[in-house]
Amino acid sequence: MTTLCFVRHGESRANVDKVFTGQTDVPLSDRGMRQAEELKERLLSLRPDAFFSSDLLRAVQTVTPAAEALGLAVRPEKDLREIDGGQWEGKPFGTIARAYPEDYARWTENIGLARCTGGESLEEVQTRGLAAVLRIAQENDGKTVVLATHAAMIRALTWRLPRTSAFRNAAHPLCSQRLFKRSTL
């Protein structure tokens, strides 16, 4: 049975500034780097065989300490990226609400039917993410795999992947982890 551990990246400066980051490539903040170090011990306890990550720096940085401790590489996977925020990227949430009131209202009221103005819908995120996750699970049959990704991707995937008794949230709102078994996919 394959175990998949999804990890949301640690805190970035954009999280602190309440900016919609989307696929903009930003590093972890100092706090985010500390979160990655704290996460390392939890991930090592899972004895992962492989690490995959969105190719965005904040996700890669989150799992690098654990991967390095095990002598493993973090394999970048573009299809695990955050939602394409289109015209929202790099803008504070308040600015988005004023500039795109209908789209932003849909985002806050029913994210499942929302689309970032000029960007992706959560359904599109789910389609690309699920294809990548199923491929990774198949290629790593019987192994424990860590997948570092983003909030919208995890939301989109958890609508599709049933939770097992191994479902867990870590202590940090950022840097959280969720476990799934392949037999439930």
C-alpha positions as CSV (number, residue, x, y, z in Angstrom):
1,M,0.0,0.0,0.0
2,T,1.3,3.4,-0.9
3,T,1.2,6.2,1.7
4,L,1.0,9.8,0.4
5,C,1.8,12.6,2.8
6,F,0.7,16.0,1.5
7,V,2.5,19.0,3.0
8,R,1.5,22.6,2.7
9,H,4.5,24.9,2.3
10,G,5.6,27.0,5.3
11,E,5.0,30.7,5.7
12,S,6.2,33.0,3.0
13,R,6.5,36.8,3.2
14,A,3.4,36.9,0.9
15,N,1.4,35.0,3.6
16,V,2.5,37.6,6.2
17,D,1.6,40.5,3.9
18,K,-1.8,38.8,2.9
19,V,-0.9,38.9,-0.8
20,F,-2.4,36.4,-3.3
21,T,0.7,34.6,-4.4
22,G,-0.6,31.9,-6.8
23,Q,2.3,30.7,-9.0
24,T,4.5,33.6,-8.3
25,D,7.8,32.1,-7.0
26,V,8.6,33.4,-3.5
27,P,10.8,32.0,-0.8
28,L,9.9,31.0,2.7
29,S,10.1,33.7,5.4
30,D,12.5,33.2,8.4
31,R,9.5,31.7,10.3
32,G,8.7,29.5,7.3
33,M,12.3,28.1,7.4
34,R,11.9,27.4,11.1
35,Q,8.6,25.6,10.3
36,A,10.4,23.5,7.7
37,E,13.0,22.5,10.4
38,E,10.2,21.6,12.8
39,L,8.4,19.6,10.1
40,K,11.5,17.6,9.4
41,E,11.1,15.5,12.6
42,R,7.5,14.7,11.8
43,L,8.3,13.7,8.3
44,L,11.3,11.6,9.4
45,S,9.0,9.6,11.7
46,L,7.1,8.5,8.5
47,R,10.2,7.1,7.0
48,P,9.6,8.4,3.5
49,D,11.0,6.7,0.5
50,A,10.6,9.7,-1.9
51,F,10.0,13.5,-1.9
52,F,8.1,15.3,-4.6
53,S,7.3,19.0,-4.6
54,S,5.7,21.7,-6.5
55,D,8.5,23.3,-8.4
56,L,7.9,26.6,-6.6
57,L,10.6,27.5,-4.2
58,R,8.4,27.8,-1.0
59,A,7.3,24.2,-1.4
60,V,10.7,22.8,-2.2
61,Q,12.3,24.7,0.8
62,T,9.6,23.2,3.1
63,V,10.6,19.6,2.6
64,T,14.3,20.0,1.8
65,P,15.5,19.6,5.4
66,A,13.8,16.2,5.8
67,A,14.9,15.0,2.4
68,E,18.5,16.0,3.0
69,A,18.5,14.3,6.4
70,L,17.6,11.1,4.6
71,G,20.0,11.7,1.7
72,L,17.1,12.0,-0.8
73,A,16.5,14.5,-3.5
74,V,13.3,16.6,-3.7
75,R,11.9,15.9,-7.2
76,P,10.1,19.0,-8.7
77,E,6.7,18.4,-10.1
78,K,5.1,21.3,-12.0
79,D,1.6,19.9,-11.8
80,L,1.7,20.2,-8.0
81,R,1.9,24.0,-8.3
82,E,-0.5,26.4,-6.7
83,I,-3.5,27.7,-8.6
84,D,-2.7,30.1,-11.4
85,G,-4.1,33.4,-9.9
86,G,-4.2,35.2,-13.2
87,Q,-4.8,38.9,-12.5
88,W,-4.9,38.3,-8.8
89,E,-1.2,37.3,-8.5
90,G,0.9,39.7,-6.3
91,K,-2.1,41.7,-5.2
92,P,-3.3,42.1,-1.6
93,F,-6.7,40.4,-0.9
94,G,-8.4,43.7,-0.2
95,T,-7.3,45.0,-3.6
96,I,-8.6,41.9,-5.3
97,A,-12.0,42.2,-3.6
98,R,-12.4,45.8,-4.8
99,A,-11.0,45.2,-8.4
100,Y,-12.9,41.9,-9.0
101,P,-15.9,41.9,-6.7
102,E,-17.9,39.2,-8.4
103,D,-15.1,36.8,-8.9
104,Y,-13.7,37.4,-5.4
105,A,-17.2,37.0,-3.8
106,R,-17.5,33.6,-5.5
107,W,-14.1,32.7,-4.2
108,T,-15.0,33.5,-0.6
109,E,-18.6,32.1,-0.8
110,N,-18.1,28.9,-2.9
111,I,-14.5,28.3,-3.8
112,G,-15.4,25.1,-5.6
113,L,-17.2,27.1,-8.3
114,A,-14.7,30.0,-8.3
115,R,-12.0,31.0,-10.9
116,C,-9.3,33.5,-10.3
117,T,-9.8,36.4,-12.8
118,G,-7.8,35.4,-15.8
119,G,-6.5,32.3,-14.1
120,E,-7.5,28.8,-13.1
121,S,-10.5,27.3,-11.4
122,L,-10.2,24.9,-8.5
123,E,-11.6,22.2,-10.8
124,E,-8.7,22.7,-13.2
125,V,-6.2,22.6,-10.3
126,Q,-7.8,19.3,-9.2
127,T,-7.6,17.8,-12.7
128,R,-3.9,18.5,-13.1
129,G,-3.0,17.7,-9.5
130,L,-4.9,14.4,-9.4
131,A,-3.2,13.2,-12.6
132,A,0.2,14.0,-11.1
133,V,-0.7,12.4,-7.7
134,L,-2.0,9.2,-9.3
135,R,1.1,8.9,-11.5
136,I,3.4,9.4,-8.6
137,A,1.5,6.9,-6.5
138,Q,1.6,4.3,-9.3
139,E,5.4,4.9,-9.8
140,N,6.0,4.5,-6.1
141,D,3.8,1.5,-5.3
142,G,4.2,0.3,-1.8
143,K,6.2,3.3,-0.7
144,T,5.8,6.3,1.6
145,V,5.9,9.5,-0.5
146,V,5.9,13.1,0.7
147,L,4.3,15.6,-1.7
148,A,4.9,19.3,-0.9
149,T,2.3,21.6,-2.4
150,H,0.0,24.5,-1.7
151,A,-3.4,25.3,-0.1
152,A,-5.6,25.4,-3.2
153,M,-4.0,22.2,-4.5
154,I,-4.6,20.4,-1.2
155,R,-8.2,21.7,-1.0
156,A,-8.9,20.5,-4.6
157,L,-7.3,17.1,-4.0
158,T,-9.0,16.5,-0.6
159,W,-12.4,16.9,-2.3
160,R,-11.4,13.8,-4.3
161,L,-9.2,11.7,-2.0
162,P,-11.0,10.0,0.9
163,R,-9.5,10.5,4.3
164,T,-8.2,7.5,6.2
165,S,-7.8,7.0,9.9
166,A,-4.2,8.3,9.3
167,F,-5.5,11.8,8.4
168,R,-3.7,14.4,10.4
169,N,-3.1,18.1,10.6
170,A,0.1,19.3,12.0
171,A,0.4,22.1,14.5
172,H,1.0,24.9,12.0
173,P,-1.7,26.4,9.8
174,L,1.1,26.5,7.2
175,C,3.3,23.5,7.0
176,S,0.4,21.1,7.7
177,Q,0.4,17.5,6.6
178,R,-2.3,15.1,5.5
179,L,-2.0,11.4,4.9
180,F,-3.8,9.1,2.4
181,K,-3.4,5.5,1.5
182,R,-3.3,4.5,-2.2
183,S,-5.9,1.8,-1.9
184,T,-8.4,4.6,-1.2
185,L,-7.6,6.5,-4.4
